[in-house]
Amino acid sequence: MKMKIGFGFDAHRFKTGRQFILGGVRIPFDVGLEGHSDADVLVHAFMDGLLGAMGKGDIGQHFPDDDKQYRNISSMILLEKVMDLVEDNGYFVSNADITVLCQFPKLAPFVDTMEKNLAGACKISPKMINIKATTTEMMGFTGRREGIATYAAVLLMQKELA
């Protein structure tokens, strides 16, 4: 069975007056993330990992930030479109390991729901999605509370032919 590995990264700065959406979950926090869509940095890194595994570029190529149809769109909708590409290319998500770097807010209460959201979009068990959060010990832009970043490693497997 053919395997393809992808790696994704994304970072967004915090912005007042926006909702904070991460992994498709609205998290109560005093700021949101700046971006053209809902700026869900976790889903963006995951999508880049999926696209990278297939050799299909990045989310900026598929969903350009100068295209008005993607203004404030839910990144979960964009993930569904990427998953259509995954399936059309004969693959399925075997597993994903995602790390969110942020000093604030605490994400532990939301991780299970995020994993279920991504797994649902991928049509796989939530056990196949692992999300973890870490601080940067007050260092760098995440430590200074300027924004957050996310890394995603993704393994795609080729569908078995009947």
C-alpha positions as CSV (number, residue, x, y, z in Angstrom):
1,M,0.0,0.0,0.0
2,K,1.4,3.4,-1.0
3,M,2.0,5.9,1.8
4,K,2.5,9.7,1.5
5,I,3.8,11.9,4.3
6,G,3.0,15.6,4.5
7,F,4.1,18.4,6.8
8,G,2.1,21.6,7.4
9,F,2.8,24.8,9.2
10,D,0.9,28.0,9.8
11,A,1.0,31.0,12.1
12,H,-1.5,33.8,12.7
13,R,-1.3,36.9,14.8
14,F,-3.9,37.7,17.4
15,K,-6.5,40.4,16.6
16,T,-9.1,42.1,18.7
17,G,-12.7,42.0,17.6
18,R,-12.5,38.5,16.1
19,Q,-13.7,35.1,17.4
20,F,-11.0,32.7,18.3
21,I,-11.6,29.5,16.2
22,L,-9.2,26.6,16.5
23,G,-9.8,23.1,15.2
24,G,-13.3,24.1,14.3
25,V,-14.0,25.1,17.9
26,R,-15.0,28.5,19.1
27,I,-12.9,29.1,22.1
28,P,-13.8,31.8,24.6
29,F,-10.8,34.3,24.6
30,D,-10.4,38.0,24.6
31,V,-8.9,38.0,21.0
32,G,-9.2,36.0,17.8
33,L,-6.8,35.4,15.0
34,E,-6.2,37.7,12.0
35,G,-6.7,36.2,8.6
36,H,-8.8,36.3,5.4
37,S,-10.9,33.2,6.4
38,D,-11.7,32.4,10.0
39,A,-7.9,32.1,10.5
40,D,-8.1,28.7,12.1
41,V,-4.4,28.1,12.2
42,L,-4.7,24.5,13.3
43,V,-6.9,23.5,10.3
44,H,-4.7,25.5,8.0
45,A,-1.6,23.6,9.0
46,F,-3.5,20.3,8.7
47,M,-4.7,21.2,5.2
48,D,-1.1,22.2,4.2
49,G,0.0,18.8,5.4
50,L,-2.6,17.0,3.4
51,L,-1.9,19.0,0.3
52,G,1.9,18.5,0.7
53,A,1.5,14.8,1.0
54,M,-0.3,14.7,-2.3
55,G,2.2,17.2,-4.0
56,K,-0.7,19.6,-4.6
57,G,0.8,22.9,-3.4
58,D,-0.5,24.8,-0.4
59,I,-3.7,26.4,0.8
60,G,-2.8,29.8,-0.6
61,Q,-2.8,28.3,-4.1
62,H,-6.2,26.6,-3.6
63,F,-7.9,29.3,-1.5
64,P,-6.1,32.6,-2.3
65,D,-6.6,35.4,0.3
66,D,-7.5,37.9,-2.4
67,D,-10.6,35.8,-3.4
68,K,-13.7,37.3,-1.8
69,Q,-15.5,33.9,-1.7
70,Y,-13.2,32.8,1.1
71,R,-13.6,36.0,3.2
72,N,-14.5,34.9,6.8
73,I,-15.3,31.3,5.5
74,S,-15.0,28.5,8.0
75,S,-11.8,26.6,7.6
76,M,-13.7,23.4,8.2
77,I,-15.5,24.1,4.9
78,L,-12.1,24.5,3.2
79,L,-11.0,21.2,4.8
80,E,-13.9,19.4,3.3
81,K,-12.7,20.7,-0.2
82,V,-9.2,19.5,0.5
83,M,-10.6,16.1,1.7
84,D,-12.4,15.9,-1.7
85,L,-9.0,16.2,-3.3
86,V,-7.6,13.5,-1.0
87,E,-10.4,11.1,-1.9
88,D,-10.3,12.0,-5.6
89,N,-6.6,11.2,-5.7
90,G,-7.2,7.7,-4.1
91,Y,-6.0,8.4,-0.6
92,F,-7.4,8.4,2.9
93,V,-5.9,9.9,6.1
94,S,-4.2,7.2,8.1
95,N,-3.2,9.5,11.0
96,A,-2.2,13.1,11.9
97,D,-0.1,14.5,14.7
98,I,-0.6,18.2,15.3
99,T,1.2,20.6,17.7
100,V,-0.2,24.0,18.6
101,L,2.3,26.5,20.0
102,C,0.6,29.1,22.2
103,Q,1.1,30.7,25.5
104,F,-2.6,31.5,26.0
105,P,-5.3,30.3,26.1
106,K,-5.2,26.9,27.7
107,L,-6.4,24.5,25.0
108,A,-6.7,21.2,26.9
109,P,-10.5,21.4,27.5
110,F,-11.0,21.7,23.7
111,V,-8.7,19.1,22.3
112,D,-11.1,16.2,22.2
113,T,-13.7,18.2,20.3
114,M,-11.0,19.4,17.8
115,E,-9.9,15.9,17.2
116,K,-13.5,14.8,16.6
117,N,-14.0,17.7,14.2
118,L,-11.0,16.8,12.1
119,A,-11.7,13.1,12.2
120,G,-15.3,13.8,11.1
121,A,-14.1,15.8,8.1
122,C,-11.6,13.0,7.3
123,K,-14.2,10.2,7.8
124,I,-11.8,8.4,10.3
125,S,-11.8,7.6,14.0
126,P,-10.8,10.4,16.3
127,K,-8.1,8.1,17.6
128,M,-6.2,8.7,14.4
129,I,-5.9,12.5,15.1
130,N,-3.6,13.6,17.8
131,I,-3.6,17.2,18.9
132,K,-1.4,18.6,21.5
133,A,-0.6,22.1,22.7
134,T,2.5,23.5,24.2
135,T,3.8,26.8,25.4
136,T,7.1,28.3,24.3
137,E,8.0,29.3,27.9
138,M,7.2,33.0,27.2
139,M,9.8,33.1,24.3
140,G,9.2,34.3,20.7
141,F,6.0,35.7,19.2
142,T,3.8,33.0,20.8
143,G,5.3,33.6,24.2
144,R,4.8,37.4,23.9
145,R,1.1,36.7,23.0
146,E,1.4,38.1,19.5
147,G,-0.1,35.0,17.9
148,I,0.0,31.2,17.7
149,A,1.6,28.7,15.3
150,T,0.8,25.1,14.4
151,Y,2.7,22.2,13.0
152,A,1.0,19.2,11.4
153,A,2.4,15.8,10.3
154,V,0.0,13.8,8.1
155,L,0.2,10.3,6.7
156,L,-2.0,9.4,3.7
157,M,-2.5,5.8,2.6
158,Q,-3.6,4.7,-0.9
159,K,-7.1,3.2,-1.0
160,E,-7.1,-0.5,-1.7
161,L,-8.3,-1.3,-5.2
162,A,-11.2,-3.7,-5.4
